[in-house]
Amino acid sequence: MFTPQVVKAPTSADVALAAGVSRATVSFVLNDKPNSRVSDDTRHRVLEAARLLGYTPNIAARSLASGEAVAGLLVAADQRDYGQSLARAFALLLERTIEDGTDAVRHVDTEQCGADAGQLWARLRPEAVLAEAVRCTPATTELLRLSGVRALIVHGPEPVTYAPSLVVPQLPFGRVAVEHLTGLGHRRIVFLAPTAPAALETGRERLAGAAGAAANAGAALTVVNAGASSVSLRDWAQGWRYDRAAPTGVVAADDRLAMAAIRALADAGIRVPDQVSVIGADDHPGAADYIPRLSTVAFSSDTLADTILDAYTRMRAGERVERLDAPAAALIARDSTAPPR
């Protein structure tokens, strides 16, 4: 069991003493510097001494001395909920960055914006930063540039003029879902909008996409605000049973709302998709195993992670990158949607 205790961390001088070499030799070996002319035997002694002493380099001190970055990639937490498709892409990006041997960190603060956010992130001396556009300003960009950040990408539904932009439009999530239902023959559709504060803006944008598609198809679209639980939708589902003009299709702003709706409808004795079709968004990990298997709309998080990683690689090499686009949102049709009876 690990027992915390106050001890002096081993230094490179301790490693040098244990290995019987100079501190310069320790530096050459541990930093793997080329052309250092260190013999294999000496290299082995230094590495073994470092292992036995539990020595790890003081990255922060090295950064202050050399001006080099501490973290390879810093991913700043978001104030808004942009959906699980984007969240998965960022998680995959962090995994692949680490697998490539580059340090990566996720900064959890969501309050600071503008220059204050730039100062907060710059303290970690990152080489690259990924952050949402609503938290960044031209002042953020300039501060990070002056602090040595070599690659910065901001993300949001629209590009910005002051930094390279990852554009992730939210309208297609609602549009594709409604187009799927109207293509099946549904003409009375309800949109379940989130009530969680972080998801409000994304919900509004997805609703706008759904409303446009409904208008184009001549379908009626109504809006119901809902929390991501079946309890919040219980009265709505019970009322469905007695409404002769009840919608035959449900578009949820995300899969969590869609699964809550299916549960509430089931509790009210309404069968999906026999009596009503339900479709969500973002392909929740449990969507494919839900009963019924949930139809959804999502883009390839895997593809987007590769796109961002490639852009960072090119930017760190000095190449100019102005804009990246998320993959197109696409329908994943499963068992929860069918033509209306």
C-alpha positions as CSV (number, residue, x, y, z in Angstrom):
1,M,0.0,0.0,0.0
2,F,1.2,3.5,-0.8
3,T,1.9,5.5,2.4
4,P,2.5,9.2,1.9
5,Q,5.5,10.6,3.7
6,V,7.6,13.7,3.5
7,V,10.8,12.8,1.7
8,K,13.3,14.6,-0.5
9,A,12.8,13.7,-4.1
10,P,16.0,12.2,-5.7
11,T,17.9,14.6,-8.0
12,S,20.1,14.1,-11.0
13,A,23.1,14.6,-8.6
14,D,21.9,11.6,-6.6
15,V,21.7,9.5,-9.8
16,A,25.2,10.7,-10.8
17,L,26.6,9.7,-7.3
18,A,25.0,6.3,-7.4
19,A,26.2,5.6,-10.9
20,G,29.7,7.0,-10.4
21,V,29.4,9.5,-13.3
22,S,29.0,13.3,-13.8
23,R,25.7,15.1,-13.8
24,A,26.4,16.0,-17.4
25,T,26.5,12.3,-18.3
26,V,23.3,11.7,-16.4
27,S,21.7,14.5,-18.5
28,F,23.0,13.0,-21.7
29,V,21.6,9.6,-20.9
30,L,18.2,10.6,-19.5
31,N,17.5,13.1,-22.2
32,D,18.8,10.7,-24.8
33,K,20.9,13.3,-26.5
34,P,22.6,12.3,-29.7
35,N,26.4,12.4,-30.2
36,S,27.0,12.2,-26.4
37,R,29.5,9.3,-26.8
38,V,28.3,7.5,-23.7
39,S,29.2,3.8,-23.6
40,D,26.5,1.2,-23.3
41,D,27.9,0.2,-19.9
42,T,27.7,3.7,-18.6
43,R,24.2,4.2,-20.0
44,H,23.0,1.0,-18.3
45,R,24.5,2.2,-14.9
46,V,22.8,5.5,-15.1
47,L,19.4,4.1,-16.1
48,E,19.6,1.4,-13.4
49,A,20.5,4.0,-10.8
50,A,17.6,6.2,-11.8
51,R,15.3,3.3,-11.6
52,L,16.4,2.2,-8.1
53,L,16.3,5.7,-6.8
54,G,12.9,6.4,-8.3
55,Y,14.2,9.5,-10.1
56,T,12.0,11.4,-12.5
57,P,13.0,14.6,-14.3
58,N,11.6,17.9,-13.0
59,I,9.8,18.9,-16.1
60,A,8.6,22.3,-14.8
61,A,12.1,23.3,-13.8
62,R,13.5,22.1,-17.1
63,S,10.9,24.2,-18.9
64,L,11.8,27.3,-17.0
65,A,15.5,26.9,-17.7
66,S,15.1,26.0,-21.4
67,G,11.9,27.8,-22.4
68,E,10.6,24.5,-23.9
69,A,7.1,23.2,-23.5
70,V,6.1,21.0,-20.6
71,A,2.9,19.4,-22.0
72,G,2.6,18.4,-25.6
73,L,-1.1,18.9,-25.9
74,L,-3.5,20.7,-23.5
75,V,-7.2,20.1,-24.1
76,A,-9.3,22.7,-22.2
77,A,-12.6,21.6,-20.7
78,D,-15.7,23.1,-22.3
79,Q,-18.4,25.3,-20.8
80,R,-21.0,23.9,-23.2
81,D,-22.0,20.3,-23.9
82,Y,-21.4,19.8,-27.6
83,G,-22.5,16.2,-27.6
84,Q,-20.9,12.8,-27.2
85,S,-19.7,12.6,-30.8
86,L,-17.3,15.5,-30.1
87,A,-16.4,14.4,-26.6
88,R,-15.4,10.9,-27.9
89,A,-13.2,12.5,-30.6
90,F,-11.3,14.5,-27.9
91,A,-10.9,11.4,-25.7
92,L,-9.5,9.5,-28.7
93,L,-7.2,12.4,-29.5
94,L,-5.7,12.4,-26.0
95,E,-5.2,8.6,-26.2
96,R,-3.5,8.8,-29.6
97,T,-1.3,11.7,-28.5
98,I,-0.1,9.7,-25.5
99,E,0.4,6.6,-27.6
100,D,2.6,8.6,-29.9
101,G,4.8,9.5,-27.0
102,T,3.6,13.1,-26.5
103,D,2.5,14.3,-23.1
104,A,-1.1,15.3,-23.0
105,V,-3.3,16.9,-20.3
106,R,-6.9,17.8,-19.9
107,H,-7.5,21.1,-18.1
108,V,-10.7,21.0,-16.1
109,D,-11.3,24.7,-15.4
110,T,-14.4,26.0,-17.3
111,E,-14.7,29.5,-15.8
112,Q,-11.9,31.5,-17.2
113,C,-12.2,33.2,-20.6
114,G,-10.2,35.5,-22.8
115,A,-6.7,36.5,-21.6
116,D,-7.4,35.0,-18.2
117,A,-7.9,31.6,-19.8
118,G,-4.8,32.1,-21.9
119,Q,-2.7,32.8,-18.8
120,L,-4.2,29.8,-17.0
121,W,-3.3,27.4,-19.8
122,A,0.1,29.0,-20.5
123,R,1.3,28.2,-16.9
124,L,1.6,24.6,-18.0
125,R,3.8,25.6,-20.9
126,P,1.9,23.5,-23.5
127,E,3.1,23.1,-27.1
128,A,-0.4,22.8,-28.4
129,V,-3.9,23.9,-27.1
130,L,-7.4,22.8,-28.1
131,A,-10.2,24.9,-26.6
132,E,-13.7,26.0,-27.4
133,A,-14.1,29.2,-29.3
134,V,-16.4,30.9,-26.8
135,R,-13.6,30.9,-24.2
136,C,-11.0,32.4,-26.5
137,T,-10.5,35.9,-27.9
138,P,-7.7,37.5,-30.0
139,A,-6.0,38.3,-26.7
140,T,-6.0,34.6,-25.8
141,T,-4.4,33.7,-29.1
142,E,-1.7,36.4,-28.8
143,L,-0.9,35.5,-25.2
144,L,-0.5,31.8,-26.0
145,R,1.6,32.6,-29.0
146,L,4.0,34.7,-26.9
147,S,4.2,32.0,-24.3
148,G,5.6,29.5,-26.9
149,V,2.4,27.6,-28.0
150,R,3.1,26.4,-31.5
151,A,-0.4,25.1,-32.3
152,L,-3.8,26.4,-31.3
153,I,-7.2,25.2,-32.5
154,V,-10.5,26.5,-31.3
155,H,-13.7,24.7,-31.9
156,G,-17.4,25.7,-32.2
157,P,-20.3,25.6,-34.7
158,E,-18.8,28.6,-36.6
159,P,-15.2,29.5,-37.6
160,V,-13.4,32.5,-36.0
161,T,-11.1,34.9,-37.7
162,Y,-8.4,35.1,-35.0
163,A,-7.4,31.4,-34.7
164,P,-7.4,28.1,-36.6
165,S,-10.9,26.7,-36.3
166,L,-12.4,23.3,-35.9
167,V,-16.0,23.7,-37.2
168,V,-18.6,21.4,-35.7
169,P,-22.1,22.4,-36.9
170,Q,-25.0,21.2,-34.7
171,L,-27.9,21.8,-37.1
172,P,-27.3,18.7,-39.1
173,F,-28.0,16.5,-36.1
174,G,-31.6,17.7,-36.0
175,R,-32.0,17.9,-39.7
176,V,-30.9,14.4,-40.5
177,A,-33.1,13.0,-37.7
178,V,-36.2,14.7,-39.0
179,E,-35.4,13.8,-42.6
180,H,-35.2,10.2,-41.6
181,L,-38.7,10.3,-39.9
182,T,-40.4,12.3,-42.7
183,G,-38.8,9.8,-45.2
184,L,-40.6,7.1,-43.3
185,G,-43.9,9.0,-43.6
186,H,-44.1,10.7,-40.3
187,R,-45.8,14.1,-40.4
188,R,-46.4,14.9,-36.7
189,I,-43.1,15.1,-34.8
190,V,-42.0,16.3,-31.4
191,F,-38.5,17.5,-30.6
192,L,-37.2,16.8,-27.0
193,A,-35.1,19.8,-26.0
194,P,-32.6,19.5,-23.1
195,T,-33.0,21.6,-19.9
196,A,-29.5,21.1,-18.6
197,P,-27.8,24.6,-18.8
198,A,-24.6,23.3,-20.5
199,A,-26.7,21.7,-23.3
200,L,-29.1,24.5,-24.0
201,E,-27.2,26.2,-26.8
202,T,-26.4,22.9,-28.6
203,G,-30.1,21.9,-28.1
204,R,-31.3,25.1,-29.7
205,E,-29.0,24.6,-32.7
206,R,-30.2,21.0,-33.2
207,L,-33.8,22.2,-32.9
208,A,-33.2,24.8,-35.6
209,G,-32.0,22.0,-37.9
210,A,-35.0,19.9,-37.1
211,A,-37.4,22.8,-37.6
212,G,-35.9,23.6,-41.0
213,A,-36.2,19.9,-42.2
214,A,-39.8,19.7,-40.9
215,A,-40.8,22.9,-42.7
216,N,-39.3,21.6,-46.0
217,A,-41.2,18.3,-45.6
218,G,-44.5,20.0,-44.6
219,A,-44.4,18.2,-41.2
220,A,-45.6,19.7,-37.9
221,L,-43.0,20.0,-35.2
222,T,-43.7,20.7,-31.6
223,V,-41.1,21.2,-28.8
224,V,-41.1,19.6,-25.4
225,N,-38.4,20.5,-22.8
226,A,-37.2,17.5,-20.9
227,G,-34.5,16.3,-18.4
228,A,-32.5,13.2,-19.1
229,S,-34.7,10.9,-17.0
230,S,-37.9,9.0,-17.6
231,V,-39.5,10.7,-14.6
232,S,-39.3,14.1,-16.2
233,L,-41.2,12.7,-19.2
234,R,-43.8,10.7,-17.3
235,D,-46.7,13.1,-17.6
236,W,-45.9,13.8,-21.3
237,A,-45.9,10.1,-22.1
238,Q,-49.1,9.5,-20.1
239,G,-50.8,12.3,-22.0
240,W,-49.8,10.7,-25.3
241,R,-52.2,7.9,-24.8
242,Y,-55.3,10.1,-24.8
243,D,-54.2,12.5,-27.6
244,R,-55.8,11.5,-31.0
245,A,-53.4,13.9,-32.8
246,A,-50.3,12.8,-30.9
247,P,-47.1,12.9,-32.9
248,T,-46.0,9.7,-34.4
249,G,-42.3,10.5,-34.2
250,V,-39.9,11.8,-31.6
251,V,-36.5,13.5,-32.3
252,A,-34.4,13.9,-29.1
253,A,-31.6,16.3,-28.9
254,D,-29.3,13.5,-27.7
255,D,-29.4,9.8,-27.0
256,R,-29.8,10.2,-23.3
257,L,-33.1,12.1,-23.8
258,A,-34.2,9.5,-26.4
259,M,-33.6,6.6,-24.1
260,A,-35.5,8.4,-21.3
261,A,-38.4,9.0,-23.7
262,I,-38.5,5.3,-24.6
263,R,-38.5,4.3,-21.0
264,A,-41.3,6.8,-20.2
265,L,-43.4,5.7,-23.2
266,A,-42.9,2.0,-22.2
267,D,-44.1,2.8,-18.6
268,A,-47.2,4.4,-20.2
269,G,-47.9,1.3,-22.3
270,I,-46.8,2.8,-25.6
271,R,-44.7,0.6,-27.8
272,V,-41.6,1.8,-29.8
273,P,-41.6,1.7,-32.8
274,D,-45.0,0.2,-33.2
275,Q,-46.9,3.2,-32.0
276,V,-44.2,5.9,-32.1
277,S,-40.7,6.2,-33.5
278,V,-37.9,7.6,-31.5
279,I,-34.5,8.8,-32.8
280,G,-31.6,10.4,-30.8
281,A,-28.2,11.8,-31.5
282,D,-24.5,11.1,-30.8
283,D,-24.6,7.3,-30.8
284,H,-24.4,6.8,-27.0
285,P,-22.3,3.7,-26.1
286,G,-25.5,2.0,-24.9
287,A,-27.6,2.9,-27.9
288,A,-26.9,-0.2,-30.0
289,D,-27.8,-2.5,-27.0
290,Y,-30.9,-0.6,-25.9
291,I,-34.3,-2.2,-26.3
292,P,-35.3,-1.4,-28.9
293,R,-31.9,-0.6,-30.4
294,L,-31.8,3.2,-30.8
295,S,-31.7,4.9,-34.1
296,T,-29.4,7.9,-33.9
297,V,-27.3,10.6,-35.8
298,A,-23.6,10.9,-35.3
299,F,-20.3,11.6,-37.1
300,S,-17.2,9.5,-36.9
301,S,-15.3,10.5,-33.7
302,D,-12.4,8.3,-34.9
303,T,-12.0,10.2,-38.1
304,L,-12.2,13.6,-36.4
305,A,-9.5,12.5,-33.8
306,D,-7.2,11.6,-36.7
307,T,-7.9,14.9,-38.4
308,I,-7.1,17.0,-35.4
309,L,-3.9,15.0,-34.6
310,D,-2.7,15.4,-38.2
311,A,-3.4,19.2,-38.1
312,Y,-1.4,19.5,-34.9
313,T,1.5,17.6,-36.3
314,R,1.5,19.9,-39.4
315,M,1.2,23.0,-37.3
316,R,4.1,22.0,-34.9
317,A,6.2,21.5,-38.1
318,G,5.5,25.1,-39.1
319,E,2.7,24.6,-41.6
320,R,-0.3,27.0,-41.6
321,V,-3.7,25.5,-40.8
322,E,-6.8,27.8,-40.9
323,R,-9.8,25.5,-40.7
324,L,-10.8,22.0,-40.0
325,D,-14.3,20.5,-40.5
326,A,-15.9,17.7,-38.5
327,P,-17.1,14.8,-40.6
328,A,-20.7,15.0,-41.8
329,A,-23.4,13.9,-39.3
330,A,-24.9,10.7,-40.7
331,L,-28.0,8.5,-39.9
332,I,-27.5,5.2,-38.0
333,A,-30.8,3.5,-38.5
334,R,-31.7,0.8,-36.0
335,D,-34.9,-0.7,-34.5
336,S,-36.5,2.4,-32.7
337,T,-37.8,4.0,-36.0
338,A,-40.3,2.6,-38.5
339,P,-43.1,3.9,-40.8
340,P,-46.2,5.1,-38.9
341,R,-49.0,2.7,-38.6
